[in-house]
Amino acid sequence: QVPLVESGGGLVQAGGSLRLSCVFFGNIFSINVMGWYRQAPGKQRELVATITAGGKINYGDSVKGRFTISRDFAEKTQYLQMNSLKPEDTAVYYCNMKNFDNNYWGQGTQVTVSS
């Protein structure tokens, strides 16, 4: 079974919003860090946001003030709320969860922002 399943990508106009979800099919309490990364065509994968088990949050500079990472332990899910989207936010977004032994990646979900 795929350990991480993402959903919520799509096409949106600039200024719009999307929320990505990522469900973890494992022991969510074993995860040290949850996060979201993205990769645009021809570019390297970059950090979007991370949240540690203790709740410390880090955002990439380009999304600060617009994106919000959150999690729901009961639902074994992490979220990425994306507001005020820009065309440069267009990319494949990947969910990531890691602990000392494993580094899990989702299959990726396409986000396209039209101008």
Contact map, one row per residue, 1 for C-alpha under 8 A:
1110000000000000000000001000000000000000000000000000000000000000000000000000000000000000000000000000000000000000000
1111100000000000000000001000000000000000000000000000000000000000000000000000000000000000000000000000000000000000000
1111100000000000000000011100000000000000000000000000000000000000000000000000000000000000000000000000000111000000000
0111110000000000000001111000000000000000000000000000000000000000000000000000000000000000000000100000000111100000000
0111111000000000000001110000000000000000000000000000000000000000000000000000000000000000000000000000000001100000000
0001111100000000000111100000000000000000000000000000000000000000000000000000000000000000000001100000000001111000000
0000111110000000000111000000000000000000000000000000000000000000000000000000000000000000000000000000000000001000000
0000011111000000011110000000000000000000000000000000000000000000000000000000000000000000000000000000000000001000000
0000001111100000011100000000000000000000000000000000000000000000000000000000000000000000000000000000000000001111000
0000000111110000010000000000000000000000000000000000000000000000000000000000000000000000000000000000000000001111000
0000000011111000000000000000000000000000000000000000000000000000000000000000000000000000000000000000000000000011110
0000000001111101110000000000000000000000000000000000000000000000000000000000000000000000000000000000000000000011110
0000000000111111000000000000000000000000000000000000000000000000000000000000000000001000000000000000000000000000111
0000000000011111000000000000000000000000000000000000000000000000000000000000000000011110000000000000000000000000111
0000000000001111100000000000000000000000000000000000000000000000000000000000000000111100000000000000000000000000000
0000000000011111110000000000000000000000000000000000000000000000000000000000000000111000000000000000000000000000000
0000000000010011111000000000000000000000000000000000000000000000000000000000000011111000000000000000000000000000000
0000000111010001111100000000000000000000000000000000000000000000000000000000000011100000000000000000000000000000000
0000000110000000111110000000000000000000000000000000000000000000000000000000001111000000000000000000000000000000000
0000011110000000011111000000000000000000000000000000000000000000000000000000001111000000000000000000000000000000000
0000011100000000001111100000000000000000000000000000000000000000000000000000111100000000000000000000000000000000000
0001111000000000000111110000000000000000000000000000000000000000000000000000111000000000000000100000000001000000000
0001110000000000000011111000000000000000000000000000000000000000000000000011110000000000000000000000000000000000000
0011100000000000000001111111000000000000000000000000000000000000000000000001100000000000000000000000000000000000000
1111000000000000000000111111000000000000000000000000000000000000000000000001000000000000000000000000000000000000000
0010000000000000000000011111000000000000000000000000000000000000000000000000000000000000000000000000000000000000000
0000000000000000000000011111111000000000000000000000000000000000000000000000000000000000000000000000000000000000000
0000000000000000000000011111111000000000000000000000000000000000000000001001000000000000000000000000000000000000000
0000000000000000000000000011111100000000000000000000000000000000000000001000000000000000000000000000000000000000000
0000000000000000000000000011111100000000000000000000000000000000000000000000000000000000000000000010000000000000000
0000000000000000000000000011111111000000000000000000100000000000000000000000000000000000000000001110000000000000000
0000000000000000000000000000111111000000000000000001100000000000000000000000000000000000000000001111000000000000000
0000000000000000000000000000001111100000000000000111100000000000000000000000000000000000000000001110000000000000000
0000000000000000000000000000001111110000000000000111100000000000000000000000010000000000000000111100000000000000000
0000000000000000000000000000000011111000000000011110000000000000000010000000000000000000000000111000000000000000000
0000000000000000000000000000000001111100000000111100000000000000000000000000000100000000000011110000000000000000000
0000000000000000000000000000000000111110000011111000000000000000000000000000000000000000000011110000000000000000000
0000000000000000000000000000000000011111000011110000000000000000000000000000000000000000001111000000000000000000000
0000000000000000000000000000000000001111101111000000000000000000000000000000000000000000001110000000000000000000000
0000000000000000000000000000000000000111111110000000000000000000000000000000000000000000011100000000000000000000000
0000000000000000000000000000000000000011111000000000000000000000000000000000000000000000001000000000000000000000000
0000000000000000000000000000000000000001111100000000000000000000000000000000000000000000000000000000000000000000000
0000000000000000000000000000000000000011111110000000000000000000000000000000000000000000000000000000000000000000000
0000000000000000000000000000000000000011011111000000000000000000000000000000000000000000000000000000000000000000000
0000000000000000000000000000000000001111001111100000000000000000000000000000000000000000000000000000000000000000000
0000000000000000000000000000000000001110000111110000000000000000000000000000000000000000000000000000000000000000000
0000000000000000000000000000000000011100000011111100000000110000000000000000000000000000000000000000000000000000000
0000000000000000000000000000000000111100000001111100000000110010000000000000000000000000000000000000000000000000000
0000000000000000000000000000000000111000000000111110000011110000000110000000000000000000000000000000000000000000000
0000000000000000000000000000000011110000000000111111000011100000000010000000000000000000000000000000000000000000000
0000000000000000000000000000000011100000000000001111111111000000000011000000000000000000000000000000000000000000000
0000000000000000000000000000000111000000000000000111111110000000000000000000000000000000000000000000000000000000000
0000000000000000000000000000001111000000000000000011111100000000000000000000000000000000000000000000000000000000000
0000000000000000000000000000000000000000000000000011111100000000000000000000000000000000000000000000000000000000000
0000000000000000000000000000000000000000000000000011111110000000000000000000000000000000000000000000000000000000000
0000000000000000000000000000000000000000000000000011111111000000000000000000000000000000000000000000000000000000000
0000000000000000000000000000000000000000000000001111001111100000000010000000000000000000000000000000000000000000000
0000000000000000000000000000000000000000000000001110000111110000000000000000000000000000000000000000000000000000000
0000000000000000000000000000000000000000000000111100000011111011000000000000000000000000000000000000000000000000000
0000000000000000000000000000000000000000000000111000000001111111000000000000000000000000000000000000000000000000000
0000000000000000000000000000000000000000000000000000000000111111000000000000000000000000000000000000000000000000000
0000000000000000000000000000000000000000000000000000000000011111000000000000000000000000000000000000000000000000000
0000000000000000000000000000000000000000000000010000000000111111111000000000000000000000000000000000000000000000000
0000000000000000000000000000000000000000000000000000000000111111111000000000000000000000000000000000000000000000000
0000000000000000000000000000000000000000000000000000000000000011111100000000000000000000000000000000000000000000000
0000000000000000000000000000000000000000000000000000000000000011111100000000000001111000000000000000000000000000000
0000000000000000000000000000000000000000000000000000000000000011111110000000000111100000000000000000000000000000000
0000000000000000000000000000000000000000000000001000000000000000111111000000000111000000000000000000000000000000000
0000000000000000000000000000000000100000000000001110000010000000001111100000011110000000000000000000000000000000000
0000000000000000000000000000000000000000000000000010000000000000000111110000011100000000000000000000000000000000000
0000000000000000000000000000000000000000000000000000000000000000000011111001111000000000000000000000000000000000000
0000000000000000000000000000000000000000000000000000000000000000000001111111110000000000000000000000000000000000000
0000000000000000000000000001100000000000000000000000000000000000000000111111100000000000000000000000000000000000000
0000000000000000000000000000000000000000000000000000000000000000000000011111100000000000000000000000000000000000000
0000000000000000000000100000000000000000000000000000000000000000000000011111100000000000000000000000000000000000000
0000000000000000000000111001000000000000000000000000000000000000000000111111110000000000000000000000000000000000000
0000000000000000000011110000000000000000000000000000000000000000000000111111111000000000000000000000000000000000000
0000000000000000000011100000000001000000000000000000000000000000000011110001111100000000000000000000000000000000000
0000000000000000001111000000000000000000000000000000000000000000000011100000111110000000000000000000000000000000000
0000000000000000001110000000000000010000000000000000000000000000001111000000011111000000000000000000000000000000000
0000000000000000111100000000000000000000000000000000000000000000001110000000001111100000000000000000000000000000000
0000000000000000111100000000000000000000000000000000000000000000011100000000000111111000000000000000000000000000000
0000000000000011110000000000000000000000000000000000000000000000011000000000000011111000000000000000000000000000000
0000000000000111100000000000000000000000000000000000000000000000010000000000000001111100000000000000000000000000000
0000000000001111100000000000000000000000000000000000000000000000010000000000000001111110100000000000000000000000100
0000000000000110000000000000000000000000000000000000000000000000000000000000000000011111110000000000000000000000111
0000000000000100000000000000000000000000000000000000000000000000000000000000000000001111110000000000000000000001111
0000000000000000000000000000000000000000000000000000000000000000000000000000000000000111110000000000000000000000100
0000000000000000000000000000000000000000000000000000000000000000000000000000000000001111111000000000000000000011100
0000000000000000000000000000000000000001000000000000000000000000000000000000000000000111111100000000000000000111100
0000000000000000000000000000000000000111100000000000000000000000000000000000000000000000111110000000000000000111000
0000000000000000000000000000000000000111000000000000000000000000000000000000000000000000011111000000000000011110000
0000000000000000000000000000000000011110000000000000000000000000000000000000000000000000001111100000000000011110000
0000010000000000000000000000000000011100000000000000000000000000000000000000000000000000000111110000000011111000000
0001010000000000000001000000000001111000000000000000000000000000000000000000000000000000000011111000000011110000000
0000000000000000000000000000000001111000000000000000000000000000000000000000000000000000000001111100001111000000000
0000000000000000000000000000001111100000000000000000000000000000000000000000000000000000000000111110001110000000000
0000000000000000000000000000001111000000000000000000000000000000000000000000000000000000000000011111111100000000000
0000000000000000000000000000011110000000000000000000000000000000000000000000000000000000000000001111111000000000000
0000000000000000000000000000000100000000000000000000000000000000000000000000000000000000000000000111110000000000000
0000000000000000000000000000000000000000000000000000000000000000000000000000000000000000000000000111111000000000000
0000000000000000000000000000000000000000000000000000000000000000000000000000000000000000000000000111111100000000000
0000000000000000000000000000000000000000000000000000000000000000000000000000000000000000000000011110111110000000000
0011000000000000000000000000000000000000000000000000000000000000000000000000000000000000000000011100011111000000000
0011000000000000000000000000000000000000000000000000000000000000000000000000000000000000000001111000001111100000000
0011110000000000000001000000000000000000000000000000000000000000000000000000000000000000000001110000000111110000000
0001110000000000000000000000000000000000000000000000000000000000000000000000000000000000000001100000000011111000000
0000010000000000000000000000000000000000000000000000000000000000000000000000000000000000000111100000000001111100000
0000011111000000000000000000000000000000000000000000000000000000000000000000000000000000000111000000000000111110000
0000000011000000000000000000000000000000000000000000000000000000000000000000000000000000011110000000000000011111000
0000000011110000000000000000000000000000000000000000000000000000000000000000000000000000111110000000000000001111100
0000000011110000000000000000000000000000000000000000000000000000000000000000000000000010111000000000000000000111110
0000000000111100000000000000000000000000000000000000000000000000000000000000000000001111110000000000000000000011111
0000000000111100000000000000000000000000000000000000000000000000000000000000000000000110000000000000000000000001111
0000000000001100000000000000000000000000000000000000000000000000000000000000000000000110000000000000000000000000111
